[in-house]
Amino acid sequence: MGLRFIGKDPGTDGANCPTAWVDEDAQEILIQGWKAEEATLAECRETGPIPDTEAVIRVPFRMADVIRKACDAAERPAV
């Protein structure tokens, strides 16, 4: 798996913070974030179940630019 690092949460110290990568082989965007608390999970489950193989994570709005960069990278893979 060839992960390409895109960026970390610009509002943190760079350690243990939300991060984005692109996996061009699998054609996926990977996001590290904070685990959602039970109240949020319960609200999310109102729209449908969350399989054991999936998770709800939180990333701050300030990561919008990093997430856009990951989306751009996914649409235009590195040459």
Secondary structure, DSSP 8 states (H G I E B T S, - for coil): --EEEEEE-TTS-SSS--EEEEETTTTEEEEE-EE--HHHHHHHHTTS---TT---EE--GGGHHHHHHHHHHHHS---
